[in-house]
Amino acid sequence: MKIYVGNLSFNVTEEELKKLFSEHGNVSSVDIIKDKFTGKSRGFGFVEMADQSEAESAIQALNGKKVKDRNIKVNQARPRSNRPKARSSF
């Protein structure tokens, strides 16, 4: 299951995120999304866990948890096609 992790502190590393989620099961991958121009974190990322029940346990346990002075938002990632479209300012 792919898990969305939002409201991340900009200095959280992928290794720290992996360690946090590993307490709830086997983590397949971690990807913190970075700005393509600056290379700095955009404050959110994704964690992939192979086992559905472990992923659900991690979501329940970690949603709202304080990590580096920020309460993270954790939920099942939605497929790209199901996300709301960004509004254009034009």
C-alpha positions as CSV (number, residue, x, y, z in Angstrom):
1,M,0.0,0.0,0.0
2,K,1.2,3.5,-0.8
3,I,0.9,5.9,2.1
4,Y,0.9,9.7,1.8
5,V,2.8,11.5,4.6
6,G,2.2,15.3,4.8
7,N,3.1,18.3,6.9
8,L,6.7,17.0,7.2
9,S,9.4,19.2,8.6
10,F,11.7,20.3,5.8
11,N,14.7,18.6,7.5
12,V,13.2,15.1,7.9
13,T,15.2,12.6,6.0
14,E,14.0,9.5,4.1
15,E,16.0,7.4,6.5
16,E,14.2,8.9,9.5
17,L,10.8,8.3,7.8
18,K,11.8,4.7,7.0
19,K,12.8,4.1,10.7
20,L,9.5,5.6,11.9
21,F,7.3,3.5,9.7
22,S,9.5,0.3,10.2
23,E,8.2,0.2,13.8
24,H,4.9,-0.9,12.3
25,G,6.1,-3.3,9.6
26,N,8.3,-3.8,6.5
27,V,8.9,-0.7,4.5
28,S,9.4,-1.2,0.7
29,S,10.3,2.3,-0.2
30,V,10.4,5.9,1.0
31,D,10.3,9.0,-1.2
32,I,10.3,12.5,0.1
33,I,9.2,14.9,-2.7
34,K,11.7,17.6,-3.5
35,D,11.5,20.9,-5.4
36,K,13.0,20.3,-8.9
37,F,14.8,23.6,-8.9
38,T,16.2,23.9,-5.3
39,G,16.3,20.2,-4.3
40,K,14.7,21.1,-1.0
41,S,11.9,19.1,0.6
42,R,8.4,20.2,-0.3
43,G,7.1,18.9,3.0
44,F,5.4,15.7,1.9
45,G,6.3,12.2,0.7
46,F,5.2,8.7,0.2
47,V,6.0,5.4,2.0
48,E,5.3,2.0,0.4
49,M,4.5,-1.0,2.6
50,A,3.9,-4.4,1.1
51,D,1.5,-5.7,3.8
52,Q,-1.9,-4.1,3.9
53,S,-2.6,-4.7,7.6
54,E,0.9,-3.3,8.6
55,A,0.2,-0.2,6.4
56,E,-3.2,0.4,8.0
57,S,-1.6,0.0,11.5
58,A,1.0,2.5,10.6
59,I,-1.6,5.0,9.3
60,Q,-3.6,4.6,12.5
61,A,-0.6,5.0,14.8
62,L,1.2,7.8,13.0
63,N,-1.5,10.1,11.8
64,G,-1.2,13.3,13.9
65,K,2.0,12.2,15.5
66,K,4.5,14.9,16.3
67,V,7.7,14.5,14.3
68,K,10.3,17.3,14.6
69,D,7.8,19.8,16.0
70,R,5.1,19.1,13.3
71,N,2.1,16.9,13.5
72,I,2.3,14.7,10.4
73,K,-0.7,13.8,8.3
74,V,-0.7,10.1,7.3
75,N,-3.3,8.4,5.1
76,Q,-3.6,6.1,2.1
77,A,-2.3,7.7,-1.0
78,R,-4.9,8.4,-3.7
79,P,-4.1,7.5,-7.3
80,R,-3.2,10.6,-9.4
81,S,-6.4,10.4,-11.4
82,N,-8.5,10.8,-8.2
83,R,-6.8,13.9,-6.9
84,P,-8.6,17.3,-7.2
85,K,-7.4,19.4,-10.1
86,A,-5.3,22.4,-9.2
87,R,-7.0,25.7,-9.9
88,S,-5.4,28.0,-12.4
89,S,-5.0,31.6,-11.6
90,F,-5.4,32.6,-15.3
